[in-house]
Amino acid sequence: MATQVEAALDELREALAALAPQLEGLRDYAKLELTSATAKEVATGIKEYDRRNKLMNAAVDALTVLMNDGYPDMAIRQVTGDVLAELEGNALTIAAALSRFESNQATSLGPTIGKVEPKGCDVDPRHPHQARRRRV
């Protein structure tokens, strides 16, 4: 299964392939005798397309390095028993300290309903077909 990074690399490579002839065409325009206004627009276009081309190539390079580094996997570190024991000891004390805290924020935004208790009647609320009678 391809990662999102691999998909991004494919997308960038396709975009670079489409950008190359556009940039080449702009450079061809720059070689023509053009009015100053048109030449200025072409020069601006070349700068913008060249900037985008460089950014996309840098992104491809960075993502390629990331993939060559084994992305998305990260190896589990191999350490000595002493190092692992120290890490585990610290994890236990951190967990112990964490157990001394709790959130003071509501965990639910919905209303909660407590136990239903009849108010002023001798009818069992679990039996809805009983006639309701008021106490006198």
Backbone as JSON Lines, residues from 0, in Angstrom:
{"i":0,"aa":"M","n":[0.85,-1.18,0.0],"ca":[0.0,0.0,0.0],"c":[0.9,1.25,0.0]}
{"i":1,"aa":"A","n":[0.59,2.15,-0.88],"ca":[1.37,3.38,-1.0],"c":[1.02,4.34,0.13]}
{"i":2,"aa":"T","n":[2.02,5.05,0.6],"ca":[1.79,6.04,1.64],"c":[1.34,7.35,0.99]}
{"i":3,"aa":"Q","n":[0.89,8.27,1.82],"ca":[0.52,9.59,1.32],"c":[1.74,10.33,0.81]}
{"i":4,"aa":"V","n":[2.9,10.04,1.39],"ca":[4.13,10.67,0.92],"c":[4.44,10.2,-0.5]}
{"i":5,"aa":"E","n":[4.28,8.9,-0.74],"ca":[4.51,8.38,-2.09],"c":[3.52,8.98,-3.08]}
{"i":6,"aa":"A","n":[2.28,9.15,-2.66],"ca":[1.28,9.77,-3.52],"c":[1.65,11.22,-3.81]}
{"i":7,"aa":"A","n":[2.15,11.93,-2.79],"ca":[2.58,13.32,-2.98],"c":[3.76,13.39,-3.93]}
{"i":8,"aa":"L","n":[4.68,12.44,-3.82],"ca":[5.82,12.41,-4.74],"c":[5.34,12.21,-6.17]}
{"i":9,"aa":"D","n":[4.42,11.29,-6.37],"ca":[3.88,11.06,-7.71],"c":[3.21,12.32,-8.26]}
{"i":10,"aa":"E","n":[2.42,12.98,-7.4],"ca":[1.73,14.2,-7.82],"c":[2.73,15.3,-8.17]}
{"i":11,"aa":"L","n":[3.74,15.46,-7.35],"ca":[4.75,16.49,-7.63],"c":[5.52,16.2,-8.91]}
{"i":12,"aa":"R","n":[5.85,14.95,-9.13],"ca":[6.59,14.59,-10.36],"c":[5.73,14.85,-11.6]}
{"i":13,"aa":"E","n":[4.45,14.55,-11.52],"ca":[3.54,14.84,-12.64],"c":[3.45,16.34,-12.87]}
{"i":14,"aa":"A","n":[3.34,17.1,-11.8],"ca":[3.24,18.55,-11.92],"c":[4.53,19.13,-12.5]}
{"i":15,"aa":"L","n":[5.67,18.6,-12.09],"ca":[6.95,19.07,-12.64],"c":[7.04,18.76,-14.13]}
{"i":16,"aa":"A","n":[6.56,17.6,-14.52],"ca":[6.59,17.24,-15.94],"c":[5.71,18.18,-16.76]}
{"i":17,"aa":"A","n":[4.59,18.62,-16.19],"ca":[3.7,19.55,-16.88],"c":[4.28,20.96,-16.87]}
{"i":18,"aa":"L","n":[5.0,21.31,-15.83],"ca":[5.55,22.65,-15.69],"c":[6.74,22.9,-16.63]}
{"i":19,"aa":"A","n":[7.51,21.86,-16.89],"ca":[8.73,22.02,-17.69],"c":[8.48,22.66,-19.06]}
{"i":20,"aa":"P","n":[7.52,22.17,-19.86],"ca":[7.32,22.81,-21.17],"c":[6.74,24.22,-21.06]}
{"i":21,"aa":"Q","n":[5.98,24.48,-20.0],"ca":[5.43,25.82,-19.8],"c":[6.56,26.81,-19.51]}
{"i":22,"aa":"L","n":[7.48,26.42,-18.68],"ca":[8.63,27.27,-18.36],"c":[9.51,27.46,-19.59]}
{"i":23,"aa":"E","n":[9.69,26.39,-20.34],"ca":[10.49,26.49,-21.57],"c":[9.83,27.44,-22.56]}
{"i":24,"aa":"G","n":[8.52,27.38,-22.66],"ca":[7.79,28.28,-23.56],"c":[7.93,29.73,-23.15]}
{"i":25,"aa":"L","n":[7.86,29.99,-21.86],"ca":[8.05,31.36,-21.37],"c":[9.46,31.86,-21.7]}
{"i":26,"aa":"R","n":[10.44,30.99,-21.55],"ca":[11.82,31.38,-21.88],"c":[11.98,31.63,-23.39]}
{"i":27,"aa":"D","n":[11.25,30.88,-24.19],"ca":[11.27,31.12,-25.64],"c":[10.66,32.49,-25.95]}
{"i":28,"aa":"Y","n":[9.56,32.83,-25.28],"ca":[8.95,34.15,-25.46],"c":[9.95,35.26,-25.13]}
{"i":29,"aa":"A","n":[10.73,35.04,-24.06],"ca":[11.68,36.07,-23.62],"c":[12.74,36.36,-24.68]}
{"i":30,"aa":"K","n":[12.95,35.45,-25.61],"ca":[13.96,35.64,-26.66],"c":[13.42,36.46,-27.84]}
{"i":31,"aa":"L","n":[12.12,36.67,-27.88],"ca":[11.49,37.4,-28.98],"c":[11.56,38.91,-28.74]}
{"i":32,"aa":"E","n":[11.38,39.65,-29.8],"ca":[11.27,41.11,-29.66],"c":[9.84,41.41,-29.24]}
{"i":33,"aa":"L","n":[9.69,41.84,-28.0],"ca":[8.37,42.1,-27.44],"c":[8.32,43.54,-26.93]}
{"i":34,"aa":"T","n":[7.11,44.05,-26.81],"ca":[6.98,45.38,-26.22],"c":[7.45,45.28,-24.77]}
{"i":35,"aa":"S","n":[7.77,46.39,-24.16],"ca":[8.28,46.36,-22.79],"c":[7.24,45.8,-21.82]}
{"i":36,"aa":"A","n":[5.97,46.12,-22.04],"ca":[4.92,45.62,-21.15],"c":[4.82,44.09,-21.25]}
{"i":37,"aa":"T","n":[4.86,43.56,-22.45],"ca":[4.78,42.11,-22.64],"c":[6.03,41.43,-22.1]}
{"i":38,"aa":"A","n":[7.2,42.02,-22.39],"ca":[8.46,41.45,-21.91],"c":[8.48,41.4,-20.38]}
{"i":39,"aa":"K","n":[7.91,42.45,-19.76],"ca":[7.86,42.49,-18.3],"c":[6.97,41.37,-17.76]}
{"i":40,"aa":"E","n":[5.82,41.16,-18.38],"ca":[4.9,40.09,-17.96],"c":[5.55,38.72,-18.15]}
{"i":41,"aa":"V","n":[6.25,38.53,-19.25],"ca":[6.92,37.25,-19.51],"c":[8.02,37.03,-18.46]}
{"i":42,"aa":"A","n":[8.79,38.07,-18.16],"ca":[9.85,37.95,-17.16],"c":[9.27,37.61,-15.79]}
{"i":43,"aa":"T","n":[8.15,38.24,-15.44],"ca":[7.49,37.94,-14.17],"c":[7.01,36.49,-14.16]}
{"i":44,"aa":"G","n":[6.44,36.04,-15.27],"ca":[5.99,34.65,-15.39],"c":[7.14,33.67,-15.23]}
{"i":45,"aa":"I","n":[8.27,33.99,-15.85],"ca":[9.45,33.12,-15.72],"c":[9.89,33.03,-14.26]}
{"i":46,"aa":"K","n":[9.92,34.17,-13.57],"ca":[10.32,34.17,-12.15],"c":[9.37,33.31,-11.32]}
{"i":47,"aa":"E","n":[8.06,33.48,-11.55],"ca":[7.07,32.72,-10.77],"c":[7.16,31.23,-11.05]}
{"i":48,"aa":"Y","n":[7.27,30.86,-12.34],"ca":[7.33,29.45,-12.69],"c":[8.66,28.84,-12.23]}
{"i":49,"aa":"D","n":[9.74,29.61,-12.32],"ca":[11.03,29.13,-11.89],"c":[11.04,28.92,-10.37]}
{"i":50,"aa":"R","n":[10.44,29.86,-9.63],"ca":[10.33,29.72,-8.17],"c":[9.55,28.46,-7.82]}
{"i":51,"aa":"R","n":[8.41,28.26,-8.47],"ca":[7.59,27.08,-8.2],"c":[8.34,25.8,-8.56]}
{"i":52,"aa":"N","n":[9.05,25.82,-9.66],"ca":[9.84,24.67,-10.09],"c":[10.89,24.3,-9.03]}
{"i":53,"aa":"K","n":[11.57,25.31,-8.51],"ca":[12.59,25.06,-7.48],"c":[11.96,24.52,-6.19]}
{"i":54,"aa":"L","n":[10.83,25.09,-5.78],"ca":[10.15,24.61,-4.58],"c":[9.68,23.16,-4.73]}
{"i":55,"aa":"M","n":[9.12,22.86,-5.88],"ca":[8.64,21.5,-6.11],"c":[9.8,20.51,-6.16]}
{"i":56,"aa":"N","n":[10.91,20.89,-6.77],"ca":[12.07,20.01,-6.8],"c":[12.63,19.8,-5.4]}
{"i":57,"aa":"A","n":[12.65,20.86,-4.6],"ca":[13.11,20.74,-3.21],"c":[12.19,19.8,-2.42]}
{"i":58,"aa":"A","n":[10.89,19.9,-2.67],"ca":[9.94,19.03,-1.98],"c":[10.16,17.57,-2.4]}
{"i":59,"aa":"V","n":[10.36,17.34,-3.68],"ca":[10.63,15.98,-4.17],"c":[11.9,15.45,-3.5]}
{"i":60,"aa":"D","n":[12.94,16.27,-3.46],"ca":[14.2,15.84,-2.83],"c":[13.99,15.49,-1.36]}
{"i":61,"aa":"A","n":[13.28,16.36,-0.63],"ca":[13.06,16.13,0.8],"c":[12.21,14.88,1.03]}
{"i":62,"aa":"L","n":[11.16,14.71,0.26],"ca":[10.3,13.53,0.43],"c":[11.02,12.25,0.03]}
{"i":63,"aa":"T","n":[11.89,12.34,-0.96],"ca":[12.69,11.18,-1.37],"c":[13.64,10.77,-0.25]}
{"i":64,"aa":"V","n":[14.27,11.76,0.38],"ca":[15.15,11.48,1.52],"c":[14.34,10.84,2.64]}
{"i":65,"aa":"L","n":[13.15,11.34,2.9],"ca":[12.28,10.78,3.93],"c":[11.94,9.33,3.63]}
{"i":66,"aa":"M","n":[11.58,9.03,2.39],"ca":[11.26,7.65,2.01],"c":[12.5,6.76,2.12]}
{"i":67,"aa":"N","n":[13.66,7.28,1.74],"ca":[14.9,6.5,1.84],"c":[15.3,6.26,3.3]}
{"i":68,"aa":"D","n":[14.76,7.07,4.2],"ca":[15.02,6.91,5.63],"c":[14.09,5.85,6.24]}
{"i":69,"aa":"G","n":[13.25,5.26,5.41],"ca":[12.38,4.18,5.88],"c":[10.98,4.6,6.25]}
{"i":70,"aa":"Y","n":[10.61,5.84,5.94],"ca":[9.27,6.32,6.27],"c":[8.24,5.36,5.71]}
{"i":71,"aa":"P","n":[7.19,5.03,6.44],"ca":[6.73,5.59,7.71],"c":[7.23,4.82,8.93]}
{"i":72,"aa":"D","n":[8.02,3.79,8.73],"ca":[8.48,2.98,9.85],"c":[9.56,3.69,10.65]}
{"i":73,"aa":"M","n":[9.53,3.48,11.93],"ca":[10.59,3.93,12.83],"c":[11.03,2.7,13.61]}
{"i":74,"aa":"A","n":[12.3,2.41,13.56],"ca":[12.82,1.23,14.24],"c":[12.69,1.4,15.76]}
{"i":75,"aa":"I","n":[12.42,0.28,16.41],"ca":[12.41,0.27,17.87],"c":[13.86,0.25,18.32]}
{"i":76,"aa":"R","n":[14.2,1.16,19.2],"ca":[15.59,1.3,19.66],"c":[16.01,0.08,20.47]}
{"i":77,"aa":"Q","n":[17.16,-0.42,20.18],"ca":[17.75,-1.51,20.95],"c":[18.67,-0.89,21.99]}
{"i":78,"aa":"V","n":[18.4,-1.17,23.27],"ca":[19.2,-0.61,24.36],"c":[19.6,-1.72,25.32]}
{"i":79,"aa":"T","n":[20.56,-1.43,26.17],"ca":[20.99,-2.41,27.17],"c":[19.89,-2.59,28.22]}
{"i":80,"aa":"G","n":[20.01,-3.64,28.99],"ca":[19.04,-3.9,30.07],"c":[19.03,-2.79,31.1]}
{"i":81,"aa":"D","n":[20.21,-2.24,31.41],"ca":[20.28,-1.15,32.39],"c":[19.53,0.09,31.9]}
{"i":82,"aa":"V","n":[19.72,0.41,30.63],"ca":[19.04,1.59,30.07],"c":[17.54,1.37,30.08]}
{"i":83,"aa":"L","n":[17.1,0.18,29.66],"ca":[15.67,-0.11,29.64],"c":[15.09,-0.08,31.06]}
{"i":84,"aa":"A","n":[15.82,-0.6,32.03],"ca":[15.34,-0.58,33.42],"c":[15.19,0.84,33.93]}
{"i":85,"aa":"E","n":[16.15,1.71,33.58],"ca":[16.04,3.11,34.0],"c":[14.84,3.78,33.35]}
{"i":86,"aa":"L","n":[14.64,3.53,32.06],"ca":[13.49,4.12,31.36],"c":[12.18,3.62,31.96]}
{"i":87,"aa":"E","n":[12.1,2.32,32.23],"ca":[10.88,1.76,32.83],"c":[10.63,2.34,34.21]}
{"i":88,"aa":"G","n":[11.7,2.5,35.02],"ca":[11.55,3.09,36.35],"c":[11.0,4.5,36.28]}
{"i":89,"aa":"N","n":[11.5,5.27,35.35],"ca":[10.98,6.63,35.17],"c":[9.54,6.62,34.68]}
{"i":90,"aa":"A","n":[9.22,5.68,33.82],"ca":[7.84,5.59,33.31],"c":[6.87,5.3,34.45]}
{"i":91,"aa":"L","n":[7.3,4.44,35.39],"ca":[6.43,4.11,36.53],"c":[6.21,5.32,37.42]}
{"i":92,"aa":"T","n":[7.26,6.1,37.69],"ca":[7.08,7.26,38.56],"c":[6.26,8.34,37.86]}
{"i":93,"aa":"I","n":[6.43,8.47,36.55],"ca":[5.61,9.43,35.8],"c":[4.14,9.01,35.84]}
{"i":94,"aa":"A","n":[3.89,7.71,35.64],"ca":[2.51,7.21,35.7],"c":[1.92,7.43,37.09]}
{"i":95,"aa":"A","n":[2.74,7.21,38.14],"ca":[2.26,7.42,39.51],"c":[1.89,8.88,39.72]}
{"i":96,"aa":"A","n":[2.73,9.79,39.24],"ca":[2.44,11.22,39.39],"c":[1.2,11.6,38.58]}
{"i":97,"aa":"L","n":[1.06,11.06,37.4],"ca":[-0.09,11.36,36.55],"c":[-1.39,10.93,37.22]}
{"i":98,"aa":"S","n":[-1.34,9.85,37.99],"ca":[-2.56,9.37,38.65],"c":[-3.07,10.35,39.7]}
{"i":99,"aa":"R","n":[-2.29,11.34,40.06],"ca":[-2.69,12.32,41.05],"c":[-3.39,13.53,40.43]}
{"i":100,"aa":"F","n":[-3.7,13.47,39.15],"ca":[-4.36,14.56,38.46],"c":[-5.63,14.05,37.79]}
{"i":101,"aa":"E","n":[-6.62,14.94,37.69],"ca":[-7.82,14.64,36.93],"c":[-8.35,15.93,36.34]}
{"i":102,"aa":"S","n":[-9.13,15.78,35.31],"ca":[-9.67,16.94,34.62],"c":[-10.79,17.57,35.43]}
{"i":103,"aa":"N","n":[-10.86,18.91,35.42],"ca":[-11.97,19.59,36.07],"c":[-12.97,20.09,35.04]}
{"i":104,"aa":"Q","n":[-12.83,19.62,33.83],"ca":[-13.75,20.0,32.77],"c":[-14.84,18.95,32.66]}
{"i":105,"aa":"A","n":[-16.01,19.38,32.2],"ca":[-17.11,18.46,32.0],"c":[-16.72,17.44,30.95]}
{"i":106,"aa":"T","n":[-17.08,16.18,31.19],"ca":[-16.77,15.15,30.21],"c":[-17.9,14.97,29.21]}
{"i":107,"aa":"S","n":[-19.05,15.61,29.46],"ca":[-20.19,15.5,28.58],"c":[-20.92,16.83,28.55]}
{"i":108,"aa":"L","n":[-21.42,17.18,27.41],"ca":[-22.21,18.4,27.3],"c":[-23.7,18.12,27.41]}
{"i":109,"aa":"G","n":[-24.06,16.85,27.44],"ca":[-25.47,16.48,27.52],"c":[-25.94,16.41,28.95]}
{"i":110,"aa":"P","n":[-27.24,16.65,29.17],"ca":[-27.78,16.55,30.53],"c":[-27.82,15.09,30.97]}
{"i":111,"aa":"T","n":[-27.7,14.87,32.26],"ca":[-27.82,13.52,32.79],"c":[-29.06,13.47,33.67]}
{"i":112,"aa":"I","n":[-29.7,12.34,33.67],"ca":[-30.93,12.17,34.42],"c":[-30.66,11.17,35.53]}
{"i":113,"aa":"G","n":[-31.0,11.57,36.73],"ca":[-30.82,10.68,37.87],"c":[-31.95,9.68,37.96]}
{"i":114,"aa":"K","n":[-32.05,9.03,39.09],"ca":[-33.08,8.04,39.34],"c":[-34.45,8.71,39.35]}
{"i":115,"aa":"V","n":[-35.42,8.09,38.68],"ca":[-36.77,8.62,38.64],"c":[-37.47,8.23,39.93]}
{"i":116,"aa":"E","n":[-38.01,9.23,40.63],"ca":[-38.73,8.97,41.87],"c":[-40.1,9.62,41.77]}
{"i":117,"aa":"P","n":[-41.14,8.89,42.17],"ca":[-42.48,9.47,42.1],"c":[-42.61,10.65,43.06]}
{"i":118,"aa":"K","n":[-43.34,11.65,42.64],"ca":[-43.53,12.85,43.46],"c":[-45.01,12.98,43.8]}
{"i":119,"aa":"G","n":[-45.37,12.72,45.03],"ca":[-46.72,12.96,45.49],"c":[-47.77,12.03,44.94]}
{"i":120,"aa":"C","n":[-47.42,10.84,44.53],"ca":[-48.44,9.9,44.09],"c":[-48.07,8.52,44.57]}
{"i":121,"aa":"D","n":[-49.07,7.64,44.67],"ca":[-48.78,6.29,45.15],"c":[-48.79,5.29,44.01]}
{"i":122,"aa":"V","n":[-48.53,5.75,42.8],"ca":[-48.51,4.88,41.63],"c":[-47.07,4.49,41.36]}
{"i":123,"aa":"D","n":[-46.84,3.24,41.04],"ca":[-45.51,2.75,40.7],"c":[-45.17,3.28,39.3]}
{"i":124,"aa":"P","n":[-44.13,4.09,39.14],"ca":[-43.82,4.68,37.84],"c":[-43.39,3.64,36.8]}
{"i":125,"aa":"R","n":[-43.09,2.44,37.25],"ca":[-42.71,1.4,36.28],"c":[-43.91,0.77,35.62]}
{"i":126,"aa":"H","n":[-45.13,1.07,36.1],"ca":[-46.34,0.51,35.53],"c":[-47.21,1.63,34.99]}
{"i":127,"aa":"P","n":[-46.98,2.01,33.71],"ca":[-47.69,3.17,33.17],"c":[-49.19,2.97,33.03]}
{"i":128,"aa":"H","n":[-49.74,1.7,33.06],"ca":[-51.17,1.54,32.89],"c":[-51.94,1.73,34.19]}
{"i":129,"aa":"Q","n":[-51.25,1.85,35.3],"ca":[-51.96,2.1,36.55],"c":[-52.49,3.54,36.52]}
{"i":130,"aa":"A","n":[-53.67,3.67,37.06],"ca":[-54.25,5.01,37.11],"c":[-53.46,5.83,38.11]}
{"i":131,"aa":"R","n":[-53.22,7.07,37.75],"ca":[-52.48,7.93,38.66],"c":[-53.46,8.5,39.69]}
{"i":132,"aa":"R","n":[-53.08,8.36,40.93],"ca":[-53.92,8.92,42.0],"c":[-53.08,9.84,42.84]}
{"i":133,"aa":"R","n":[-53.64,10.91,43.19],"ca":[-52.96,11.86,44.05],"c":[-53.22,11.5,45.5]}
{"i":134,"aa":"R","n":[-52.19,11.68,46.31],"ca":[-52.36,11.51,47.75],"c":[-53.13,12.69,48.3]}
{"i":135,"aa":"V","n":[-53.94,12.42,49.25],"ca":[-54.74,13.48,49.83],"c":[-54.22,13.87,51.17]}
